[in-house]
Amino acid sequence: MAEVTLTDDERETLVRWSRRATSAQALAQRCRIVLGCAEGKSNQQVAAELGIWPQTVGKWRRRFLESRLDGLGDEPRPGAPRKISDEQVEAVVVATLERAPKDATHWSRASMAAESGLSRSTVGRIWRTFGLKPHQVDTFKLSNDP
């Protein structure tokens, strides 16, 4: 277990981040982990005080030693960022469930793609995620609801 030694500036920053109301809770907890480690406590002692796993303490101790304060930030998540918004997904789901296309009995991927401006594969993924099967929707009910 590597010893954590802080400069005065690092200690001041960690204390400030751990107490600041606008800090993300995850960052505040990471600061408390490093401060506990700097007091010479073991991973188990810091974990017991903070109510977290010792492996979590070990991870942030290691990240701090490798990259100092910069190591306490979140790393980018894998994969590409989303390109469609929650509002676009909601519009597809609502249209699928509440309306029928003007010239057909039910939505197809192609007709919903043309309506929503999304690709056919994206429409298919949305339907699959929400368990929607437009060919099984009773459009008579949809078009004749009072």
C-alpha positions as CSV (number, residue, x, y, z in Angstrom):
1,M,0.0,0.0,0.0
2,A,1.6,3.2,-1.2
3,E,1.9,6.2,1.1
4,V,-0.1,9.3,0.2
5,T,1.8,12.6,0.9
6,L,0.0,15.8,0.1
7,T,1.4,19.3,-0.6
8,D,-0.3,22.1,1.4
9,D,-2.0,23.3,-1.8
10,E,-3.3,19.7,-2.6
11,R,-4.6,19.3,1.0
12,E,-6.4,22.7,0.9
13,T,-7.9,21.9,-2.5
14,L,-9.1,18.5,-1.4
15,V,-10.7,19.9,1.8
16,R,-12.4,22.6,-0.2
17,W,-13.7,20.2,-2.8
18,S,-14.9,17.8,-0.1
19,R,-17.0,20.5,1.6
20,R,-18.1,22.7,-1.3
21,A,-21.9,22.4,-1.8
22,T,-21.5,22.5,-5.6
23,S,-19.1,19.6,-5.8
24,A,-20.4,16.4,-7.3
25,Q,-20.9,13.9,-4.5
26,A,-18.6,11.4,-6.2
27,L,-15.8,13.9,-6.3
28,A,-16.3,14.9,-2.7
29,Q,-16.1,11.3,-1.6
30,R,-12.9,10.8,-3.6
31,C,-11.4,13.8,-1.8
32,R,-12.4,12.3,1.6
33,I,-10.7,9.0,0.5
34,V,-7.5,10.7,-0.4
35,L,-7.5,12.8,2.8
36,G,-8.0,9.7,4.9
37,C,-5.2,7.9,3.1
38,A,-2.9,10.9,3.6
39,E,-3.5,10.5,7.4
40,G,-1.8,7.2,7.1
41,K,-4.9,5.1,7.4
42,S,-5.2,1.7,5.6
43,N,-7.7,1.1,2.8
44,Q,-9.8,-0.9,5.2
45,Q,-9.9,1.9,7.8
46,V,-10.8,4.6,5.3
47,A,-13.5,2.3,3.8
48,A,-15.0,1.6,7.2
49,E,-15.2,5.3,8.0
50,L,-16.8,6.2,4.7
51,G,-19.0,3.1,4.4
52,I,-17.5,2.0,1.1
53,W,-15.6,-1.0,-0.2
54,P,-11.8,-1.2,0.4
55,Q,-11.3,-1.8,-3.3
56,T,-12.9,1.6,-4.0
57,V,-10.4,3.2,-1.6
58,G,-7.5,1.4,-3.4
59,K,-8.7,2.5,-6.8
60,W,-8.8,6.2,-5.8
61,R,-5.5,6.0,-3.8
62,R,-3.8,4.6,-6.9
63,R,-5.4,7.1,-9.3
64,F,-4.4,10.0,-7.0
65,L,-0.8,8.7,-6.8
66,E,-0.6,8.3,-10.6
67,S,-2.2,11.6,-11.6
68,R,-2.6,13.7,-8.4
69,L,-5.7,15.9,-8.4
70,D,-6.4,15.3,-12.1
71,G,-6.8,11.6,-11.3
72,L,-9.9,12.2,-9.2
73,G,-12.0,13.3,-12.2
74,D,-14.3,10.9,-14.1
75,E,-12.8,9.2,-17.1
76,P,-14.8,9.3,-20.3
77,R,-17.2,6.4,-20.7
78,P,-16.7,3.9,-23.5
79,G,-18.7,4.2,-26.7
80,A,-20.0,7.0,-28.8
81,P,-22.2,9.6,-27.2
82,R,-25.9,9.4,-28.0
83,K,-27.0,11.2,-31.1
84,I,-30.8,11.2,-30.5
85,S,-32.5,13.0,-27.6
86,D,-35.0,11.6,-25.1
87,E,-37.6,13.9,-26.7
88,Q,-37.1,12.2,-30.1
89,V,-37.4,8.7,-28.5
90,E,-40.6,9.8,-26.7
91,A,-42.0,11.2,-29.9
92,V,-41.5,7.8,-31.7
93,V,-43.1,5.9,-28.8
94,V,-46.1,8.2,-28.5
95,A,-46.7,8.2,-32.2
96,T,-46.5,4.4,-32.4
97,L,-48.9,4.0,-29.5
98,E,-51.4,6.8,-30.2
99,R,-51.6,7.4,-33.9
100,A,-51.8,5.4,-37.1
101,P,-50.2,6.7,-40.3
102,K,-52.6,8.4,-42.8
103,D,-52.2,5.8,-45.5
104,A,-51.8,2.5,-43.6
105,T,-53.2,0.4,-40.8
106,H,-50.0,0.5,-38.8
107,W,-46.5,2.0,-38.7
108,S,-43.6,0.4,-40.5
109,R,-40.0,1.2,-39.7
110,A,-39.8,3.1,-43.0
111,S,-43.0,5.1,-42.4
112,M,-42.0,6.0,-38.8
113,A,-38.5,6.9,-40.0
114,A,-39.9,9.2,-42.6
115,E,-42.3,10.7,-40.0
116,S,-39.7,11.2,-37.3
117,G,-36.6,12.0,-39.3
118,L,-34.7,9.1,-37.7
119,S,-33.2,6.1,-39.5
120,R,-35.2,2.9,-39.9
121,S,-32.6,1.0,-37.7
122,T,-33.0,3.7,-35.0
123,V,-36.8,3.3,-35.1
124,G,-36.3,-0.5,-34.8
125,R,-34.0,-0.2,-31.8
126,I,-36.5,2.1,-30.0
127,W,-39.4,-0.3,-30.7
128,R,-37.3,-3.2,-29.5
129,T,-36.2,-1.4,-26.4
130,F,-39.8,-0.6,-25.4
131,G,-41.3,-3.9,-26.6
132,L,-43.4,-2.2,-29.3
133,K,-44.9,-4.2,-32.1
134,P,-46.9,-1.8,-34.3
135,H,-48.2,-4.6,-36.5
136,Q,-50.0,-5.9,-33.5
137,V,-51.5,-2.6,-32.3
138,D,-55.3,-2.4,-32.7
139,T,-55.4,0.7,-34.9
140,F,-59.2,0.6,-35.0
141,K,-59.2,1.5,-31.3
142,L,-56.6,4.2,-32.0
143,S,-58.4,5.8,-34.8
144,N,-61.9,5.6,-33.3
145,D,-61.2,6.6,-29.7
146,P,-63.7,9.3,-28.5
